[in-house]
Amino acid sequence: MASHRKSDFVEGFHQQGREEGRQQGLQESKTEYLLKIIDARRIAVTEQERQQVSSCTDLARLDQWFGRALNATTAADIFKD
């Protein structure tokens, strides 16, 4: 019985690690595609704005910026609040 509880405990950590890995991979993909859209559309962004995108962990915000980047003509169009 004790080994079963330990197994469940360990499995919980494994599952948490997998979920964190999925979230990190999703964040990295969204960041990469957002920067590709910005570059492809030749939107001038500062190094600070590029770093803002690269360091963002908020998936909803990355989605918002991505949607804006599809029609933006300036960085201000993307990053406005």
mmCIF file of the N, C-alpha and C atoms, coordinates in Angstrom:
data_MODEL
# 
_entry.id   MODEL 
# 
loop_
_atom_site.group_PDB 
_atom_site.id 
_atom_site.type_symbol 
_atom_site.label_atom_id 
_atom_site.label_alt_id 
_atom_site.label_comp_id 
_atom_site.label_asym_id 
_atom_site.label_entity_id 
_atom_site.label_seq_id 
_atom_site.pdbx_PDB_ins_code 
_atom_site.Cartn_x 
_atom_site.Cartn_y 
_atom_site.Cartn_z 
_atom_site.occupancy 
_atom_site.B_iso_or_equiv 
_atom_site.pdbx_formal_charge 
_atom_site.auth_seq_id 
_atom_site.auth_comp_id 
_atom_site.auth_asym_id 
_atom_site.auth_atom_id 
_atom_site.pdbx_PDB_model_num 
ATOM 1   N N  . MET A 1 1  ? 0.821  -1.191 0.000   1.00 0.00 ? 1  MET A N  1 
ATOM 2   C CA . MET A 1 1  ? 0.000  0.000  0.000   1.00 0.00 ? 1  MET A CA 1 
ATOM 3   C C  . MET A 1 1  ? 0.867  1.257  0.000   1.00 0.00 ? 1  MET A C  1 
ATOM 4   N N  . ALA A 1 2  ? 1.914  1.273  0.818   1.00 0.00 ? 2  ALA A N  1 
ATOM 5   C CA . ALA A 1 2  ? 2.783  2.445  0.899   1.00 0.00 ? 2  ALA A CA 1 
ATOM 6   C C  . ALA A 1 2  ? 3.462  2.702  -0.443  1.00 0.00 ? 2  ALA A C  1 
ATOM 7   N N  . SER A 1 3  ? 3.866  1.629  -1.133  1.00 0.00 ? 3  SER A N  1 
ATOM 8   C CA . SER A 1 3  ? 4.524  1.817  -2.423  1.00 0.00 ? 3  SER A CA 1 
ATOM 9   C C  . SER A 1 3  ? 3.551  2.365  -3.461  1.00 0.00 ? 3  SER A C  1 
ATOM 10  N N  . HIS A 1 4  ? 2.268  2.008  -3.344  1.00 0.00 ? 4  HIS A N  1 
ATOM 11  C CA . HIS A 1 4  ? 1.260  2.543  -4.264  1.00 0.00 ? 4  HIS A CA 1 
ATOM 12  C C  . HIS A 1 4  ? 1.105  4.049  -4.072  1.00 0.00 ? 4  HIS A C  1 
ATOM 13  N N  . ARG A 1 5  ? 1.081  4.502  -2.807  1.00 0.00 ? 5  ARG A N  1 
ATOM 14  C CA . ARG A 1 5  ? 0.970  5.940  -2.527  1.00 0.00 ? 5  ARG A CA 1 
ATOM 15  C C  . ARG A 1 5  ? 2.201  6.663  -3.037  1.00 0.00 ? 5  ARG A C  1 
ATOM 16  N N  . LYS A 1 6  ? 3.366  6.056  -2.809  1.00 0.00 ? 6  LYS A N  1 
ATOM 17  C CA . LYS A 1 6  ? 4.608  6.663  -3.287  1.00 0.00 ? 6  LYS A CA 1 
ATOM 18  C C  . LYS A 1 6  ? 4.574  6.753  -4.812  1.00 0.00 ? 6  LYS A C  1 
ATOM 19  N N  . SER A 1 7  ? 4.090  5.712  -5.449  1.00 0.00 ? 7  SER A N  1 
ATOM 20  C CA . SER A 1 7  ? 3.987  5.696  -6.903  1.00 0.00 ? 7  SER A CA 1 
ATOM 21  C C  . SER A 1 7  ? 3.055  6.807  -7.391  1.00 0.00 ? 7  SER A C  1 
ATOM 22  N N  . ASP A 1 8  ? 1.916  6.974  -6.727  1.00 0.00 ? 8  ASP A N  1 
ATOM 23  C CA . ASP A 1 8  ? 0.986  8.047  -7.095  1.00 0.00 ? 8  ASP A CA 1 
ATOM 24  C C  . ASP A 1 8  ? 1.634  9.411  -6.899  1.00 0.00 ? 8  ASP A C  1 
ATOM 25  N N  . PHE A 1 9  ? 2.392  9.549  -5.809  1.00 0.00 ? 9  PHE A N  1 
ATOM 26  C CA . PHE A 1 9  ? 3.088  10.798 -5.499  1.00 0.00 ? 9  PHE A CA 1 
ATOM 27  C C  . PHE A 1 9  ? 4.108  11.117 -6.599  1.00 0.00 ? 9  PHE A C  1 
ATOM 28  N N  . VAL A 1 10 ? 4.903  10.139 -6.949  1.00 0.00 ? 10 VAL A N  1 
ATOM 29  C CA . VAL A 1 10 ? 5.925  10.311 -7.994  1.00 0.00 ? 10 VAL A CA 1 
ATOM 30  C C  . VAL A 1 10 ? 5.260  10.591 -9.337  1.00 0.00 ? 10 VAL A C  1 
ATOM 31  N N  . GLU A 1 11 ? 4.194  9.874  -9.644  1.00 0.00 ? 11 GLU A N  1 
ATOM 32  C CA . GLU A 1 11 ? 3.477  10.084 -10.907 1.00 0.00 ? 11 GLU A CA 1 
ATOM 33  C C  . GLU A 1 11 ? 2.923  11.510 -10.976 1.00 0.00 ? 11 GLU A C  1 
ATOM 34  N N  . GLY A 1 12 ? 2.479  12.029 -9.849  1.00 0.00 ? 12 GLY A N  1 
ATOM 35  C CA . GLY A 1 12 ? 1.997  13.413 -9.813  1.00 0.00 ? 12 GLY A CA 1 
ATOM 36  C C  . GLY A 1 12 ? 3.087  14.391 -10.219 1.00 0.00 ? 12 GLY A C  1 
ATOM 37  N N  . PHE A 1 13 ? 4.307  14.164 -9.746  1.00 0.00 ? 13 PHE A N  1 
ATOM 38  C CA . PHE A 1 13 ? 5.428  15.018 -10.138 1.00 0.00 ? 13 PHE A CA 1 
ATOM 39  C C  . PHE A 1 13 ? 5.743  14.865 -11.617 1.00 0.00 ? 13 PHE A C  1 
ATOM 40  N N  . HIS A 1 14 ? 5.694  13.643 -12.106 1.00 0.00 ? 14 HIS A N  1 
ATOM 41  C CA . HIS A 1 14 ? 5.961  13.400 -13.525 1.00 0.00 ? 14 HIS A CA 1 
ATOM 42  C C  . HIS A 1 14 ? 4.924  14.118 -14.394 1.00 0.00 ? 14 HIS A C  1 
ATOM 43  N N  . GLN A 1 15 ? 3.662  14.017 -13.988 1.00 0.00 ? 15 GLN A N  1 
ATOM 44  C CA . GLN A 1 15 ? 2.592  14.658 -14.748 1.00 0.00 ? 15 GLN A CA 1 
ATOM 45  C C  . GLN A 1 15 ? 2.750  16.177 -14.721 1.00 0.00 ? 15 GLN A C  1 
ATOM 46  N N  . GLN A 1 16 ? 3.094  16.716 -13.571 1.00 0.00 ? 16 GLN A N  1 
ATOM 47  C CA . GLN A 1 16 ? 3.309  18.157 -13.457 1.00 0.00 ? 16 GLN A CA 1 
ATOM 48  C C  . GLN A 1 16 ? 4.463  18.591 -14.361 1.00 0.00 ? 16 GLN A C  1 
ATOM 49  N N  . GLY A 1 17 ? 5.520  17.820 -14.386 1.00 0.00 ? 17 GLY A N  1 
ATOM 50  C CA . GLY A 1 17 ? 6.665  18.124 -15.238 1.00 0.00 ? 17 GLY A CA 1 
ATOM 51  C C  . GLY A 1 17 ? 6.299  18.088 -16.713 1.00 0.00 ? 17 GLY A C  1 
ATOM 52  N N  . ARG A 1 18 ? 5.483  17.109 -17.100 1.00 0.00 ? 18 ARG A N  1 
ATOM 53  C CA . ARG A 1 18 ? 5.047  17.014 -18.501 1.00 0.00 ? 18 ARG A CA 1 
ATOM 54  C C  . ARG A 1 18 ? 4.216  18.239 -18.879 1.00 0.00 ? 18 ARG A C  1 
ATOM 55  N N  . GLU A 1 19 ? 3.307  18.641 -17.984 1.00 0.00 ? 19 GLU A N  1 
ATOM 56  C CA . GLU A 1 19 ? 2.453  19.798 -18.257 1.00 0.00 ? 19 GLU A CA 1 
ATOM 57  C C  . GLU A 1 19 ? 3.286  21.072 -18.359 1.00 0.00 ? 19 GLU A C  1 
ATOM 58  N N  . GLU A 1 20 ? 4.252  21.233 -17.468 1.00 0.00 ? 20 GLU A N  1 
ATOM 59  C CA . GLU A 1 20 ? 5.125  22.404 -17.541 1.00 0.00 ? 20 GLU A CA 1 
ATOM 60  C C  . GLU A 1 20 ? 5.921  22.393 -18.842 1.00 0.00 ? 20 GLU A C  1 
ATOM 61  N N  . GLY A 1 21 ? 6.358  21.224 -19.259 1.00 0.00 ? 21 GLY A N  1 
ATOM 62  C CA . GLY A 1 21 ? 7.085  21.106 -20.526 1.00 0.00 ? 21 GLY A CA 1 
ATOM 63  C C  . GLY A 1 21 ? 6.211  21.466 -21.716 1.00 0.00 ? 21 GLY A C  1 
ATOM 64  N N  . ARG A 1 22 ? 4.957  21.036 -21.695 1.00 0.00 ? 22 ARG A N  1 
ATOM 65  C CA . ARG A 1 22 ? 4.026  21.388 -22.775 1.00 0.00 ? 22 ARG A CA 1 
ATOM 66  C C  . ARG A 1 22 ? 3.796  22.899 -22.818 1.00 0.00 ? 22 ARG A C  1 
ATOM 67  N N  . GLN A 1 23 ? 3.604  23.492 -21.651 1.00 0.00 ? 23 GLN A N  1 
ATOM 68  C CA . GLN A 1 23 ? 3.379  24.937 -21.581 1.00 0.00 ? 23 GLN A CA 1 
ATOM 69  C C  . GLN A 1 23 ? 4.599  25.706 -22.092 1.00 0.00 ? 23 GLN A C  1 
ATOM 70  N N  . GLN A 1 24 ? 5.775  25.261 -21.707 1.00 0.00 ? 24 GLN A N  1 
ATOM 71  C CA . GLN A 1 24 ? 6.995  25.925 -22.150 1.00 0.00 ? 24 GLN A CA 1 
ATOM 72  C C  . GLN A 1 24 ? 7.150  25.788 -23.659 1.00 0.00 ? 24 GLN A C  1 
ATOM 73  N N  . GLY A 1 25 ? 6.873  24.612 -24.186 1.00 0.00 ? 25 GLY A N  1 
ATOM 74  C CA . GLY A 1 25 ? 6.969  24.412 -25.632 1.00 0.00 ? 25 GLY A CA 1 
ATOM 75  C C  . GLY A 1 25 ? 5.963  25.274 -26.383 1.00 0.00 ? 25 GLY A C  1 
ATOM 76  N N  . LEU A 1 26 ? 4.766  25.385 -25.858 1.00 0.00 ? 26 LEU A N  1 
ATOM 77  C CA . LEU A 1 26 ? 3.745  26.218 -26.481 1.00 0.00 ? 26 LEU A CA 1 
ATOM 78  C C  . LEU A 1 26 ? 4.159  27.675 -26.456 1.00 0.00 ? 26 LEU A C  1 
ATOM 79  N N  . GLN A 1 27 ? 4.688  28.129 -25.324 1.00 0.00 ? 27 GLN A N  1 
ATOM 80  C CA . GLN A 1 27 ? 5.152  29.511 -25.218 1.00 0.00 ? 27 GLN A CA 1 
ATOM 81  C C  . GLN A 1 27 ? 6.278  29.787 -26.212 1.00 0.00 ? 27 GLN A C  1 
ATOM 82  N N  . GLU A 1 28 ? 7.219  28.872 -26.317 1.00 0.00 ? 28 GLU A N  1 
ATOM 83  C CA . GLU A 1 28 ? 8.335  29.053 -27.241 1.00 0.00 ? 28 GLU A CA 1 
ATOM 84  C C  . GLU A 1 28 ? 7.849  29.101 -28.689 1.00 0.00 ? 28 GLU A C  1 
ATOM 85  N N  . SER A 1 29 ? 6.892  28.262 -29.037 1.00 0.00 ? 29 SER A N  1 
ATOM 86  C CA . SER A 1 29 ? 6.343  28.254 -30.398 1.00 0.00 ? 29 SER A CA 1 
ATOM 87  C C  . SER A 1 29 ? 5.623  29.555 -30.701 1.00 0.00 ? 29 SER A C  1 
ATOM 88  N N  . LYS A 1 30 ? 4.789  30.005 -29.776 1.00 0.00 ? 30 LYS A N  1 
ATOM 89  C CA . LYS A 1 30 ? 4.048  31.254 -29.994 1.00 0.00 ? 30 LYS A CA 1 
ATOM 90  C C  . LYS A 1 30 ? 5.007  32.422 -30.140 1.00 0.00 ? 30 LYS A C  1 
ATOM 91  N N  . THR A 1 31 ? 6.053  32.445 -29.307 1.00 0.00 ? 31 THR A N  1 
ATOM 92  C CA . THR A 1 31 ? 7.057  33.507 -29.384 1.00 0.00 ? 31 THR A CA 1 
ATOM 93  C C  . THR A 1 31 ? 7.746  33.481 -30.746 1.00 0.00 ? 31 THR A C  1 
ATOM 94  N N  . GLU A 1 32 ? 8.154  32.306 -31.164 1.00 0.00 ? 32 GLU A N  1 
ATOM 95  C CA . GLU A 1 32 ? 8.857  32.157 -32.441 1.00 0.00 ? 32 GLU A CA 1 
ATOM 96  C C  . GLU A 1 32 ? 7.983  32.622 -33.612 1.00 0.00 ? 32 GLU A C  1 
ATOM 97  N N  . TYR A 1 33 ? 6.726  32.199 -33.631 1.00 0.00 ? 33 TYR A N  1 
ATOM 98  C CA . TYR A 1 33 ? 5.849  32.573 -34.739 1.00 0.00 ? 33 TYR A CA 1 
ATOM 99  C C  . TYR A 1 33 ? 5.510  34.052 -34.719 1.00 0.00 ? 33 TYR A C  1 
ATOM 100 N N  . LEU A 1 34 ? 5.354  34.630 -33.546 1.00 0.00 ? 34 LEU A N  1 
ATOM 101 C CA . LEU A 1 34 ? 5.092  36.065 -33.466 1.00 0.00 ? 34 LEU A CA 1 
ATOM 102 C C  . LEU A 1 34 ? 6.269  36.854 -34.028 1.00 0.00 ? 34 LEU A C  1 
ATOM 103 N N  . LEU A 1 35 ? 7.469  36.485 -33.638 1.00 0.00 ? 35 LEU A N  1 
ATOM 104 C CA . LEU A 1 35 ? 8.647  37.184 -34.158 1.00 0.00 ? 35 LEU A CA 1 
ATOM 105 C C  . LEU A 1 35 ? 8.796  36.981 -35.665 1.00 0.00 ? 35 LEU A C  1 
ATOM 106 N N  . LYS A 1 36 ? 8.434  35.799 -36.172 1.00 0.00 ? 36 LYS A N  1 
ATOM 107 C CA . LYS A 1 36 ? 8.484  35.560 -37.622 1.00 0.00 ? 36 LYS A CA 1 
ATOM 108 C C  . LYS A 1 36 ? 7.484  36.441 -38.361 1.00 0.00 ? 36 LYS A C  1 
ATOM 109 N N  . ILE A 1 37 ? 6.291  36.599 -37.803 1.00 0.00 ? 37 ILE A N  1 
ATOM 110 C CA . ILE A 1 37 ? 5.283  37.467 -38.431 1.00 0.00 ? 37 ILE A CA 1 
ATOM 111 C C  . ILE A 1 37 ? 5.780  38.901 -38.457 1.00 0.00 ? 37 ILE A C  1 
ATOM 112 N N  . ILE A 1 38 ? 6.327  39.357 -37.323 1.00 0.00 ? 38 ILE A N  1 
ATOM 113 C CA . ILE A 1 38 ? 6.853  40.722 -37.243 1.00 0.00 ? 38 ILE A CA 1 
ATOM 114 C C  . ILE A 1 38 ? 7.935  40.930 -38.301 1.00 0.00 ? 38 ILE A C  1 
ATOM 115 N N  . ASP A 1 39 ? 8.850  39.988 -38.411 1.00 0.00 ? 39 ASP A N  1 
ATOM 116 C CA . ASP A 1 39 ? 9.933  40.098 -39.392 1.00 0.00 ? 39 ASP A CA 1 
ATOM 117 C C  . ASP A 1 39 ? 9.400  40.013 -40.825 1.00 0.00 ? 39 ASP A C  1 
ATOM 118 N N  . ALA A 1 40 ? 8.494  39.095 -41.080 1.00 0.00 ? 40 ALA A N  1 
ATOM 119 C CA . ALA A 1 40 ? 7.957  38.917 -42.432 1.00 0.00 ? 40 ALA A CA 1 
ATOM 120 C C  . ALA A 1 40 ? 7.191  40.153 -42.900 1.00 0.00 ? 40 ALA A C  1 
ATOM 121 N N  . ARG A 1 41 ? 6.521  40.807 -41.968 1.00 0.00 ? 41 ARG A N  1 
ATOM 122 C CA . ARG A 1 41 ? 5.751  42.001 -42.313 1.00 0.00 ? 41 ARG A CA 1 
ATOM 123 C C  . ARG A 1 41 ? 6.619  43.250 -42.270 1.00 0.00 ? 41 ARG A C  1 
ATOM 124 N N  . ARG A 1 42 ? 7.897  43.057 -41.956 1.00 0.00 ? 42 ARG A N  1 
ATOM 125 C CA . ARG A 1 42 ? 8.886  44.142 -41.898 1.00 0.00 ? 42 ARG A CA 1 
ATOM 126 C C  . ARG A 1 42 ? 8.454  45.274 -40.959 1.00 0.00 ? 42 ARG A C  1 
ATOM 127 N N  . ILE A 1 43 ? 7.929  44.859 -39.803 1.00 0.00 ? 43 ILE A N  1 
ATOM 128 C CA . ILE A 1 43 ? 7.536  45.822 -38.782 1.00 0.00 ? 43 ILE A CA 1 
ATOM 129 C C  . ILE A 1 43 ? 8.771  46.108 -37.925 1.00 0.00 ? 43 ILE A C  1 
ATOM 130 N N  . ALA A 1 44 ? 9.148  47.371 -37.843 1.00 0.00 ? 44 ALA A N  1 
ATOM 131 C CA . ALA A 1 44 ? 10.327 47.756 -37.070 1.00 0.00 ? 44 ALA A CA 1 
ATOM 132 C C  . ALA A 1 44 ? 10.002 47.661 -35.581 1.00 0.00 ? 44 ALA A C  1 
ATOM 133 N N  . VAL A 1 45 ? 10.765 46.837 -34.879 1.00 0.00 ? 45 VAL A N  1 
ATOM 134 C CA . VAL A 1 45 ? 10.628 46.728 -33.431 1.00 0.00 ? 45 VAL A CA 1 
ATOM 135 C C  . VAL A 1 45 ? 11.986 46.993 -32.798 1.00 0.00 ? 45 VAL A C  1 
ATOM 136 N N  . THR A 1 46 ? 11.942 47.553 -31.601 1.00 0.00 ? 46 THR A N  1 
ATOM 137 C CA . THR A 1 46 ? 13.184 47.801 -30.876 1.00 0.00 ? 46 THR A CA 1 
ATOM 138 C C  . THR A 1 46 ? 13.681 46.502 -30.259 1.00 0.00 ? 46 THR A C  1 
ATOM 139 N N  . GLU A 1 47 ? 14.922 46.503 -29.832 1.00 0.00 ? 47 GLU A N  1 
ATOM 140 C CA . GLU A 1 47 ? 15.464 45.340 -29.146 1.00 0.00 ? 47 GLU A CA 1 
ATOM 141 C C  . GLU A 1 47 ? 14.687 45.097 -27.854 1.00 0.00 ? 47 GLU A C  1 
ATOM 142 N N  . GLN A 1 48 ? 14.243 46.170 -27.215 1.00 0.00 ? 48 GLN A N  1 
ATOM 143 C CA . GLN A 1 48 ? 13.446 46.043 -25.986 1.00 0.00 ? 48 GLN A CA 1 
ATOM 144 C C  . GLN A 1 48 ? 12.107 45.357 -26.280 1.00 0.00 ? 48 GLN A C  1 
ATOM 145 N N  . GLU A 1 49 ? 11.455 45.717 -27.387 1.00 0.00 ? 49 GLU A N  1 
ATOM 146 C CA . GLU A 1 49 ? 10.184 45.070 -27.754 1.00 0.00 ? 49 GLU A CA 1 
ATOM 147 C C  . GLU A 1 49 ? 10.403 43.604 -28.122 1.00 0.00 ? 49 GLU A C  1 
ATOM 148 N N  . ARG A 1 50 ? 11.477 43.328 -28.811 1.00 0.00 ? 50 ARG A N  1 
ATOM 149 C CA . ARG A 1 50 ? 11.804 41.943 -29.167 1.00 0.00 ? 50 ARG A CA 1 
ATOM 150 C C  . ARG A 1 50 ? 12.048 41.124 -27.884 1.00 0.00 ? 50 ARG A C  1 
ATOM 151 N N  . GLN A 1 51 ? 12.738 41.723 -26.927 1.00 0.00 ? 51 GLN A N  1 
ATOM 152 C CA . GLN A 1 51 ? 12.991 41.048 -25.647 1.00 0.00 ? 51 GLN A CA 1 
ATOM 153 C C  . GLN A 1 51 ? 11.681 40.869 -24.877 1.00 0.00 ? 51 GLN A C  1 
ATOM 154 N N  . GLN A 1 52 ? 10.790 41.837 -24.982 1.00 0.00 ? 52 GLN A N  1 
ATOM 155 C CA . GLN A 1 52 ? 9.484  41.744 -24.332 1.00 0.00 ? 52 GLN A CA 1 
ATOM 156 C C  . GLN A 1 52 ? 8.729  40.518 -24.840 1.00 0.00 ? 52 GLN A C  1 
ATOM 157 N N  . VAL A 1 53 ? 8.783  40.301 -26.132 1.00 0.00 ? 53 VAL A N  1 
ATOM 158 C CA . VAL A 1 53 ? 8.139  39.127 -26.724 1.00 0.00 ? 53 VAL A CA 1 
ATOM 159 C C  . VAL A 1 53 ? 8.839  37.855 -26.252 1.00 0.00 ? 53 VAL A C  1 
ATOM 160 N N  . SER A 1 54 ? 10.155 37.840 -26.315 1.00 0.00 ? 54 SER A N  1 
ATOM 161 C CA . SER A 1 54 ? 10.924 36.639 -25.973 1.00 0.00 ? 54 SER A CA 1 
ATOM 162 C C  . SER A 1 54 ? 10.769 36.230 -24.514 1.00 0.00 ? 54 SER A C  1 
ATOM 163 N N  . SER A 1 55 ? 10.559 37.193 -23.645 1.00 0.00 ? 55 SER A N  1 
ATOM 164 C CA . SER A 1 55 ? 10.470 36.876 -22.218 1.00 0.00 ? 55 SER A CA 1 
ATOM 165 C C  . SER A 1 55 ? 9.037  36.708 -21.721 1.00 0.00 ? 55 SER A C  1 
ATOM 166 N N  . CYS A 1 56 ? 8.062  36.932 -22.584 1.00 0.00 ? 56 CYS A N  1 
ATOM 167 C CA . CYS A 1 56 ? 6.659  36.841 -22.175 1.00 0.00 ? 56 CYS A CA 1 
ATOM 168 C C  . CYS A 1 56 ? 6.269  35.375 -21.947 1.00 0.00 ? 56 CYS A C  1 
ATOM 169 N N  . THR A 1 57 ? 5.652  35.111 -20.803 1.00 0.00 ? 57 THR A N  1 
ATOM 170 C CA . THR A 1 57 ? 5.174  33.761 -20.490 1.00 0.00 ? 57 THR A CA 1 
ATOM 171 C C  . THR A 1 57 ? 3.650  33.692 -20.473 1.00 0.00 ? 57 THR A C  1 
ATOM 172 N N  . ASP A 1 58 ? 3.001  34.797 -20.762 1.00 0.00 ? 58 ASP A N  1 
ATOM 173 C CA . ASP A 1 58 ? 1.535  34.882 -20.763 1.00 0.00 ? 58 ASP A CA 1 
ATOM 174 C C  . ASP A 1 58 ? 1.030  34.482 -22.154 1.00 0.00 ? 58 ASP A C  1 
ATOM 175 N N  . LEU A 1 59 ? 0.506  33.261 -22.261 1.00 0.00 ? 59 LEU A N  1 
ATOM 176 C CA . LEU A 1 59 ? 0.078  32.745 -23.562 1.00 0.00 ? 59 LEU A CA 1 
ATOM 177 C C  . LEU A 1 59 ? -1.041 33.589 -24.166 1.00 0.00 ? 59 LEU A C  1 
ATOM 178 N N  . ALA A 1 60 ? -1.939 34.093 -23.347 1.00 0.00 ? 60 ALA A N  1 
ATOM 179 C CA . ALA A 1 60 ? -3.037 34.928 -23.851 1.00 0.00 ? 60 ALA A CA 1 
ATOM 180 C C  . ALA A 1 60 ? -2.490 36.219 -24.437 1.00 0.00 ? 60 ALA A C  1 
ATOM 181 N N  . ARG A 1 61 ? -1.496 36.802 -23.792 1.00 0.00 ? 61 ARG A N  1 
ATOM 182 C CA . ARG A 1 61 ? -0.895 38.035 -24.308 1.00 0.00 ? 61 ARG A CA 1 
ATOM 183 C C  . ARG A 1 61 ? -0.175 37.762 -25.632 1.00 0.00 ? 61 ARG A C  1 
ATOM 184 N N  . LEU A 1 62 ? 0.552  36.651 -25.707 1.00 0.00 ? 62 LEU A N  1 
ATOM 185 C CA . LEU A 1 62 ? 1.221  36.296 -26.958 1.00 0.00 ? 62 LEU A CA 1 
ATOM 186 C C  . LEU A 1 62 ? 0.199  36.123 -28.080 1.00 0.00 ? 62 LEU A C  1 
ATOM 187 N N  . ASP A 1 63 ? -0.929 35.496 -27.782 1.00 0.00 ? 63 ASP A N  1 
ATOM 188 C CA . ASP A 1 63 ? -2.000 35.342 -28.771 1.00 0.00 ? 63 ASP A CA 1 
ATOM 189 C C  . ASP A 1 63 ? -2.538 36.702 -29.207 1.00 0.00 ? 63 ASP A C  1 
ATOM 190 N N  . GLN A 1 64 ? -2.716 37.594 -28.245 1.00 0.00 ? 64 GLN A N  1 
ATOM 191 C CA . GLN A 1 64 ? -3.222 38.939 -28.553 1.00 0.00 ? 64 GLN A CA 1 
ATOM 192 C C  . GLN A 1 64 ? -2.245 39.673 -29.468 1.00 0.00 ? 64 GLN A C  1 
ATOM 193 N N  . TRP A 1 65 ? -0.972 39.650 -29.123 1.00 0.00 ? 65 TRP A N  1 
ATOM 194 C CA . TRP A 1 65 ? 0.028  40.303 -29.961 1.00 0.00 ? 65 TRP A CA 1 
ATOM 195 C C  . TRP A 1 65 ? 0.079  39.676 -31.353 1.00 0.00 ? 65 TRP A C  1 
ATOM 196 N N  . PHE A 1 66 ? -0.012 38.354 -31.421 1.00 0.00 ? 66 PHE A N  1 
ATOM 197 C CA . PHE A 1 66 ? 0.018  37.663 -32.709 1.00 0.00 ? 66 PHE A CA 1 
ATOM 198 C C  . PHE A 1 66 ? -1.138 38.134 -33.588 1.00 0.00 ? 66 PHE A C  1 
ATOM 199 N N  . GLY A 1 67 ? -2.341 38.172 -33.027 1.00 0.00 ? 67 GLY A N  1 
ATOM 200 C CA . GLY A 1 67 ? -3.502 38.632 -33.776 1.00 0.00 ? 67 GLY A CA 1 
ATOM 201 C C  . GLY A 1 67 ? -3.334 40.044 -34.279 1.00 0.00 ? 67 GLY A C  1 
ATOM 202 N N  . ARG A 1 68 ? -2.791 40.901 -33.447 1.00 0.00 ? 68 ARG A N  1 
ATOM 203 C CA . ARG A 1 68 ? -2.549 42.285 -33.857 1.00 0.00 ? 68 ARG A CA 1 
ATOM 204 C C  . ARG A 1 68 ? -1.478 42.369 -34.934 1.00 0.00 ? 68 ARG A C  1 
ATOM 205 N N  . ALA A 1 69 ? -0.438 41.527 -34.822 1.00 0.00 ? 69 ALA A N  1 
ATOM 206 C CA . ALA A 1 69 ? 0.676  41.561 -35.776 1.00 0.00 ? 69 ALA A CA 1 
ATOM 207 C C  . ALA A 1 69 ? 0.224  41.202 -37.189 1.00 0.00 ? 69 ALA A C  1 
ATOM 208 N N  . LEU A 1 70 ? -0.845 40.445 -37.300 1.00 0.00 ? 70 LEU A N  1 
ATOM 209 C CA . LEU A 1 70 ? -1.330 40.050 -38.623 1.00 0.00 ? 70 LEU A CA 1 
ATOM 210 C C  . LEU A 1 70 ? -1.750 41.245 -39.468 1.00 0.00 ? 70 LEU A C  1 
ATOM 211 N N  . ASN A 1 71 ? -2.213 42.323 -38.813 1.00 0.00 ? 71 ASN A N  1 
ATOM 212 C CA . ASN A 1 71 ? -2.678 43.503 -39.550 1.00 0.00 ? 71 ASN A CA 1 
ATOM 213 C C  . ASN A 1 71 ? -1.907 44.765 -39.210 1.00 0.00 ? 71 ASN A C  1 
ATOM 214 N N  . ALA A 1 72 ? -0.958 44.676 -38.312 1.00 0.00 ? 72 ALA A N  1 
ATOM 215 C CA . ALA A 1 72 ? -0.227 45.858 -37.841 1.00 0.00 ? 72 ALA A CA 1 
ATOM 216 C C  . ALA A 1 72 ? 0.679  46.430 -38.920 1.00 0.00 ? 72 ALA A C  1 
ATOM 217 N N  . THR A 1 73 ? 0.888  47.736 -38.812 1.00 0.00 ? 73 THR A N  1 
ATOM 218 C CA . THR A 1 73 ? 1.876  48.389 -39.682 1.00 0.00 ? 73 THR A CA 1 
ATOM 219 C C  . THR A 1 73 ? 3.023  48.946 -38.858 1.00 0.00 ? 73 THR A C  1 
ATOM 220 N N  . THR A 1 74 ? 2.812  49.050 -37.534 1.00 0.00 ? 74 THR A N  1 
ATOM 221 C CA . THR A 1 74 ? 3.869  49.535 -36.644 1.00 0.00 ? 74 THR A CA 1 
ATOM 222 C C  . THR A 1 74 ? 3.885  48.669 -35.375 1.00 0.00 ? 74 THR A C  1 
ATOM 223 N N  . ALA A 1 75 ? 4.988  48.761 -34.647 1.00 0.00 ? 75 ALA A N  1 
ATOM 224 C CA . ALA A 1 75 ? 5.098  48.048 -33.378 1.00 0.00 ? 75 ALA A CA 1 
ATOM 225 C C  . ALA A 1 75 ? 4.047  48.548 -32.396 1.00 0.00 ? 75 ALA A C  1 
ATOM 226 N N  . ALA A 1 76 ? 3.730  49.833 -32.443 1.00 0.00 ? 76 ALA A N  1 
ATOM 227 C CA . ALA A 1 76 ? 2.721  50.396 -31.547 1.00 0.00 ? 76 ALA A CA 1 
ATOM 228 C C  . ALA A 1 76 ? 1.371  49.714 -31.768 1.00 0.00 ? 76 ALA A C  1 
ATOM 229 N N  . ASP A 1 77 ? 1.072  49.321 -33.010 1.00 0.00 ? 77 ASP A N  1 
ATOM 230 C CA . ASP A 1 77 ? -0.178 48.612 -33.287 1.00 0.00 ? 77 ASP A CA 1 
ATOM 231 C C  . ASP A 1 77 ? -0.220 47.261 -32.567 1.00 0.00 ? 77 ASP A C  1 
ATOM 232 N N  . ILE A 1 78 ? 0.913  46.652 -32.395 1.00 0.00 ? 78 ILE A N  1 
ATOM 233 C CA . ILE A 1 78 ? 0.990  45.335 -31.755 1.00 0.00 ? 78 ILE A CA 1 
ATOM 234 C C  . ILE A 1 78 ? 0.948  45.453 -30.247 1.00 0.00 ? 78 ILE A C  1 
ATOM 235 N N  . PHE A 1 79 ? 1.754  46.357 -29.694 1.00 0.00 ? 79 PHE A N  1 
ATOM 236 C CA . PHE A 1 79 ? 1.968  46.387 -28.260 1.00 0.00 ? 79 PHE A CA 1 
ATOM 237 C C  . PHE A 1 79 ? 1.123  47.380 -27.501 1.00 0.00 ? 79 PHE A C  1 
ATOM 238 N N  . LYS A 1 80 ? 0.165  48.004 -28.170 1.00 0.00 ? 80 LYS A N  1 
ATOM 239 C CA . LYS A 1 80 ? -0.700 48.957 -27.473 1.00 0.00 ? 80 LYS A CA 1 
ATOM 240 C C  . LYS A 1 80 ? -1.500 48.243 -26.386 1.00 0.00 ? 80 LYS A C  1 
ATOM 241 N N  . ASP A 1 81 ? -1.803 48.978 -25.339 1.00 0.00 ? 81 ASP A N  1 
ATOM 242 C CA . ASP A 1 81 ? -2.596 48.382 -24.241 1.00 0.00 ? 81 ASP A CA 1 
ATOM 243 C C  . ASP A 1 81 ? -4.001 48.891 -24.233 1.00 0.00 ? 81 ASP A C  1 
# 
